Structures are given as C-alpha cells and as structure tokens.
Amino acid sequence: MSLGQELAPHLPFLRRYARALTGSQVHGDAFVRATLETIVASPDDFPRDVDPRLGLYRTFHAIWSSANIEEGEEPSMEIGGPEGIAQARLSRITPLSRQALLLTSLEGFSSEDTAYLIDATPEDVESLVAEAMAEIERQTHADVLIIEDEPIIAMDIESIVRDLGHNVTGVAVTRDEAVAQARKSPPGLVLADIQLADDSSGIDAVKDILAEFSVPVIFITAFPERLLTGARPEPTFLITKPFQRSTVKAAISQALFFDAATVPAA
C-alpha cells in the first residue's frame, strides 16, 4: 500500500482538527495542504516508525510550529472574524494547552501519543488539558439550542452543556421546531444532529438558522463522512456518535472560543 493510500482515511479528521485549532476552514485547510505538500516533496522524511495517523499529525504539527513568528506564539492570522476573536482569547490561554485539549478530547489520542505529537511528557499533557479546560470555560458562556430527536442522547447533551455552565434554551426534534425555537430565543451555540424525528434534516435546520443568526454550530452525527466530503461548506466542528462526554465538552469550548458573543471584556 502506498503512503498516500495509508494517509487518505485520516485526512478528513486532520482537516477537522486543523479547523478546530485555527477556528477557520480556510486557515485549517491551508495548514493541511501545506502538510501534504511537505510529505509529497520529502516522502523519505515521513516518520515510518509510528502509526501513519500519528506520523501525519506529527508532520502537521511541524508545519504548524514552523509558522510561529517567535517561540510560544500562534501562527500569524488575519485580524477580524473568527481569527481576530481567537487572537483576543489567545492572550489568555497558551497554544500548547489548546493543542493538548483537542488532540486528546476531539481526536482521541492517548496522553502518550499526544506527548509525542507536541514534544511533551504524558504528565505535561494531562496538566495542559486541565489548564485549557479551566481557562476556556472561564472565558465562555452561552445560550445553547440542541437539535436532537433521540431523547436519551438529547438528555445526555443537555447535561454536558449545563455541566459546563451554559444555559439550554430548548431541545428541538424537527427542522421547523428548531427554527421556531431559535427565533424565540436566539442561541449563542447550536448542537445539531443530521437526521431528525420527522425525517427532516438537521443540516437544513442549521442553514435556516444561519440565514437569520450568526452562531457557531457543532454537528453530532453517526455519519461524519456525509459532512466531511471536501465540498464546501464543511462544518468546522463535527463530533461522531457514539461520543465521549469529554469530546463534546472540548468541541463546545472550542466553538465558543472563536465566538464574538462570548469574548470577555478586556
């Protein structure tokens, strides 16, 4: 099997990680593209002593680190939109903590693998994750709309949202209900399934809501490949069912991390 064939199944998830890390589809995809160009240009330099997915993320992090202006700084981004919002928050949280949080909670890497990816120890990773969660939770607070037709799953998500200190404005089970609830109580965050109770689409519900409100969205689905197709637009935040509570918490924190409505006053 060629290196390209080994890496292909992991690319949609690297794009997900890159977008969550940067808060932007454009910037995230640019870093992934640069990663692939580096691998193509120097295939012999690709780490072959580890799992291909680990090697792919390791190469990505080398590209990410090389974009730093100075040690300890984030790669340069445009000021404005999600990137400008991220700059405001990055003064309050270290980039390494955010990487550790995403790699463990969103991408499912162990503390040992994450340590390899960011050149740290497993103990360092655990401390970084705790630091990131505490700081991001302190910075963010939102009213959340949940679009989910499975009662048990909806209750689980609602519990996670409330545990993080956010408000739940409603739980919608159909497209029409979701739009109606958003109009009644404009949300600061939407958590949406794809397939809803009346066979309507959570994707369409989100499109209707985004036509009227600017709000971050996290899709939670058993079929991530339906959204990670390479076609635009793709979601920045995507969670696969069945999910871990830590994964949902990390995605919520990251989505709100780039949201203007929850930027604390200086």
Secondary structure as a PSIPRED ss2 file (coil, helix, strand):
# PSIPRED VFORMAT (PSIPRED V4.0)

   1 M C   1.000  0.000  0.000
   2 S C   1.000  0.000  0.000
   3 L H   0.000  1.000  0.000
   4 G H   0.000  1.000  0.000
   5 Q H   0.000  1.000  0.000
   6 E H   0.000  1.000  0.000
   7 L H   0.000  1.000  0.000
   8 A H   0.000  1.000  0.000
   9 P H   0.000  1.000  0.000
  10 H H   0.000  1.000  0.000
  11 L H   0.000  1.000  0.000
  12 P H   0.000  1.000  0.000
  13 F H   0.000  1.000  0.000
  14 L H   0.000  1.000  0.000
  15 R H   0.000  1.000  0.000
  16 R H   0.000  1.000  0.000
  17 Y H   0.000  1.000  0.000
  18 A H   0.000  1.000  0.000
  19 R H   0.000  1.000  0.000
  20 A H   0.000  1.000  0.000
  21 L H   0.000  1.000  0.000
  22 T H   0.000  1.000  0.000
  23 G C   1.000  0.000  0.000
  24 S C   1.000  0.000  0.000
  25 Q H   0.000  1.000  0.000
  26 V H   0.000  1.000  0.000
  27 H H   0.000  1.000  0.000
  28 G H   0.000  1.000  0.000
  29 D H   0.000  1.000  0.000
  30 A H   0.000  1.000  0.000
  31 F H   0.000  1.000  0.000
  32 V H   0.000  1.000  0.000
  33 R H   0.000  1.000  0.000
  34 A H   0.000  1.000  0.000
  35 T H   0.000  1.000  0.000
  36 L H   0.000  1.000  0.000
  37 E H   0.000  1.000  0.000
  38 T H   0.000  1.000  0.000
  39 I H   0.000  1.000  0.000
  40 V H   0.000  1.000  0.000
  41 A H   0.000  1.000  0.000
  42 S C   1.000  0.000  0.000
  43 P H   0.000  1.000  0.000
  44 D H   0.000  1.000  0.000
  45 D H   0.000  1.000  0.000
  46 F C   1.000  0.000  0.000
  47 P C   1.000  0.000  0.000
  48 R C   1.000  0.000  0.000
  49 D C   1.000  0.000  0.000
  50 V C   1.000  0.000  0.000
  51 D C   1.000  0.000  0.000
  52 P H   0.000  1.000  0.000
  53 R H   0.000  1.000  0.000
  54 L H   0.000  1.000  0.000
  55 G H   0.000  1.000  0.000
  56 L H   0.000  1.000  0.000
  57 Y H   0.000  1.000  0.000
  58 R H   0.000  1.000  0.000
  59 T H   0.000  1.000  0.000
  60 F H   0.000  1.000  0.000
  61 H H   0.000  1.000  0.000
  62 A H   0.000  1.000  0.000
  63 I H   0.000  1.000  0.000
  64 W H   0.000  1.000  0.000
  65 S H   0.000  1.000  0.000
  66 S H   0.000  1.000  0.000
  67 A C   1.000  0.000  0.000
  68 N E   0.000  0.000  1.000
  69 I C   1.000  0.000  0.000
  70 E C   1.000  0.000  0.000
  71 E C   1.000  0.000  0.000
  72 G C   1.000  0.000  0.000
  73 E C   1.000  0.000  0.000
  74 E C   1.000  0.000  0.000
  75 P E   0.000  0.000  1.000
  76 S C   1.000  0.000  0.000
  77 M C   1.000  0.000  0.000
  78 E C   1.000  0.000  0.000
  79 I C   1.000  0.000  0.000
  80 G C   1.000  0.000  0.000
  81 G H   0.000  1.000  0.000
  82 P H   0.000  1.000  0.000
  83 E H   0.000  1.000  0.000
  84 G H   0.000  1.000  0.000
  85 I H   0.000  1.000  0.000
  86 A H   0.000  1.000  0.000
  87 Q H   0.000  1.000  0.000
  88 A H   0.000  1.000  0.000
  89 R H   0.000  1.000  0.000
  90 L H   0.000  1.000  0.000
  91 S C   1.000  0.000  0.000
  92 R C   1.000  0.000  0.000
  93 I C   1.000  0.000  0.000
  94 T C   1.000  0.000  0.000
  95 P H   0.000  1.000  0.000
  96 L H   0.000  1.000  0.000
  97 S H   0.000  1.000  0.000
  98 R H   0.000  1.000  0.000
  99 Q H   0.000  1.000  0.000
 100 A H   0.000  1.000  0.000
 101 L H   0.000  1.000  0.000
 102 L H   0.000  1.000  0.000
 103 L H   0.000  1.000  0.000
 104 T H   0.000  1.000  0.000
 105 S H   0.000  1.000  0.000
 106 L H   0.000  1.000  0.000
 107 E C   1.000  0.000  0.000
 108 G C   1.000  0.000  0.000
 109 F C   1.000  0.000  0.000
 110 S C   1.000  0.000  0.000
 111 S H   0.000  1.000  0.000
 112 E H   0.000  1.000  0.000
 113 D H   0.000  1.000  0.000
 114 T H   0.000  1.000  0.000
 115 A H   0.000  1.000  0.000
 116 Y H   0.000  1.000  0.000
 117 L H   0.000  1.000  0.000
 118 I H   0.000  1.000  0.000
 119 D C   1.000  0.000  0.000
 120 A C   1.000  0.000  0.000
 121 T C   1.000  0.000  0.000
 122 P H   0.000  1.000  0.000
 123 E H   0.000  1.000  0.000
 124 D H   0.000  1.000  0.000
 125 V H   0.000  1.000  0.000
 126 E H   0.000  1.000  0.000
 127 S H   0.000  1.000  0.000
 128 L H   0.000  1.000  0.000
 129 V H   0.000  1.000  0.000
 130 A H   0.000  1.000  0.000
 131 E H   0.000  1.000  0.000
 132 A H   0.000  1.000  0.000
 133 M H   0.000  1.000  0.000
 134 A H   0.000  1.000  0.000
 135 E H   0.000  1.000  0.000
 136 I H   0.000  1.000  0.000
 137 E H   0.000  1.000  0.000
 138 R H   0.000  1.000  0.000
 139 Q H   0.000  1.000  0.000
 140 T C   1.000  0.000  0.000
 141 H C   1.000  0.000  0.000
 142 A C   1.000  0.000  0.000
 143 D E   0.000  0.000  1.000
 144 V E   0.000  0.000  1.000
 145 L E   0.000  0.000  1.000
 146 I E   0.000  0.000  1.000
 147 I E   0.000  0.000  1.000
 148 E C   1.000  0.000  0.000
 149 D C   1.000  0.000  0.000
 150 E C   1.000  0.000  0.000
 151 P H   0.000  1.000  0.000
 152 I H   0.000  1.000  0.000
 153 I H   0.000  1.000  0.000
 154 A H   0.000  1.000  0.000
 155 M H   0.000  1.000  0.000
 156 D H   0.000  1.000  0.000
 157 I H   0.000  1.000  0.000
 158 E H   0.000  1.000  0.000
 159 S H   0.000  1.000  0.000
 160 I H   0.000  1.000  0.000
 161 V H   0.000  1.000  0.000
 162 R H   0.000  1.000  0.000
 163 D H   0.000  1.000  0.000
 164 L C   1.000  0.000  0.000
 165 G C   1.000  0.000  0.000
 166 H C   1.000  0.000  0.000
 167 N E   0.000  0.000  1.000
 168 V E   0.000  0.000  1.000
 169 T E   0.000  0.000  1.000
 170 G E   0.000  0.000  1.000
 171 V E   0.000  0.000  1.000
 172 A E   0.000  0.000  1.000
 173 V C   1.000  0.000  0.000
 174 T C   1.000  0.000  0.000
 175 R H   0.000  1.000  0.000
 176 D H   0.000  1.000  0.000
 177 E H   0.000  1.000  0.000
 178 A H   0.000  1.000  0.000
 179 V H   0.000  1.000  0.000
 180 A H   0.000  1.000  0.000
 181 Q H   0.000  1.000  0.000
 182 A H   0.000  1.000  0.000
 183 R H   0.000  1.000  0.000
 184 K H   0.000  1.000  0.000
 185 S C   1.000  0.000  0.000
 186 P C   1.000  0.000  0.000
 187 P C   1.000  0.000  0.000
 188 G C   1.000  0.000  0.000
 189 L E   0.000  0.000  1.000
 190 V E   0.000  0.000  1.000
 191 L E   0.000  0.000  1.000
 192 A E   0.000  0.000  1.000
 193 D C   1.000  0.000  0.000
 194 I C   1.000  0.000  0.000
 195 Q E   0.000  0.000  1.000
 196 L C   1.000  0.000  0.000
 197 A C   1.000  0.000  0.000
 198 D C   1.000  0.000  0.000
 199 D C   1.000  0.000  0.000
 200 S C   1.000  0.000  0.000
 201 S E   0.000  0.000  1.000
 202 G H   0.000  1.000  0.000
 203 I H   0.000  1.000  0.000
 204 D H   0.000  1.000  0.000
 205 A H   0.000  1.000  0.000
 206 V H   0.000  1.000  0.000
 207 K H   0.000  1.000  0.000
 208 D H   0.000  1.000  0.000
 209 I H   0.000  1.000  0.000
 210 L H   0.000  1.000  0.000
 211 A C   1.000  0.000  0.000
 212 E C   1.000  0.000  0.000
 213 F C   1.000  0.000  0.000
 214 S C   1.000  0.000  0.000
 215 V C   1.000  0.000  0.000
 216 P C   1.000  0.000  0.000
 217 V E   0.000  0.000  1.000
 218 I E   0.000  0.000  1.000
 219 F E   0.000  0.000  1.000
 220 I E   0.000  0.000  1.000
 221 T E   0.000  0.000  1.000
 222 A C   1.000  0.000  0.000
 223 F C   1.000  0.000  0.000
 224 P H   0.000  1.000  0.000
 225 E H   0.000  1.000  0.000
 226 R H   0.000  1.000  0.000
 227 L C   1.000  0.000  0.000
 228 L C   1.000  0.000  0.000
 229 T C   1.000  0.000  0.000
 230 G C   1.000  0.000  0.000
 231 A C   1.000  0.000  0.000
 232 R C   1.000  0.000  0.000
 233 P C   1.000  0.000  0.000
 234 E C   1.000  0.000  0.000
 235 P C   1.000  0.000  0.000
 236 T C   1.000  0.000  0.000
 237 F E   0.000  0.000  1.000
 238 L E   0.000  0.000  1.000
 239 I E   0.000  0.000  1.000
 240 T E   0.000  0.000  1.000
 241 K C   1.000  0.000  0.000
 242 P C   1.000  0.000  0.000
 243 F C   1.000  0.000  0.000
 244 Q C   1.000  0.000  0.000
 245 R H   0.000  1.000  0.000
 246 S H   0.000  1.000  0.000
 247 T H   0.000  1.000  0.000
 248 V H   0.000  1.000  0.000
 249 K H   0.000  1.000  0.000
 250 A H   0.000  1.000  0.000
 251 A H   0.000  1.000  0.000
 252 I H   0.000  1.000  0.000
 253 S H   0.000  1.000  0.000
 254 Q H   0.000  1.000  0.000
 255 A H   0.000  1.000  0.000
 256 L H   0.000  1.000  0.000
 257 F H   0.000  1.000  0.000
 258 F C   1.000  0.000  0.000
 259 D C   1.000  0.000  0.000
 260 A H   0.000  1.000  0.000
 261 A H   0.000  1.000  0.000
 262 T H   0.000  1.000  0.000
 263 V C   1.000  0.000  0.000
 264 P C   1.000  0.000  0.000
 265 A C   1.000  0.000  0.000
 266 A C   1.000  0.000  0.000
